[in-house]
């Protein structure tokens, strides 16, 4: 049973997240031959205050106009 763990910034619509789940499930089924009902997907939305690159959070970069 494949488990796919996706971490992303918040802000996508419910339909976008549902489309992602459908596409990941289909791709896994196609690539691995696993039945779609055996594919597990975890979507984790992490606030921009908790993402950082080079010592600066995404929120800070956005405020500075760098993102």
Phi, psi and omega in degrees: 000109178291141174239121181251123182248115183245126177246129182211161175290150177292165174125352177278153177282165176301319180294322177297317179294320177295321178296319178300315179299315179299313184293319178295320178296313180297317181296320179293318177300314181293314185286324186249350182071021180274138177299137182307325182285358176260353181275128178249134180230131176248125175252124180241119176261120183249127181300150181298342176284348182250006177249135179215149173221130178062030177082009181232132179286161177301320179300314179297318180296319179297315180298326180277354180083015182266357186226000000 
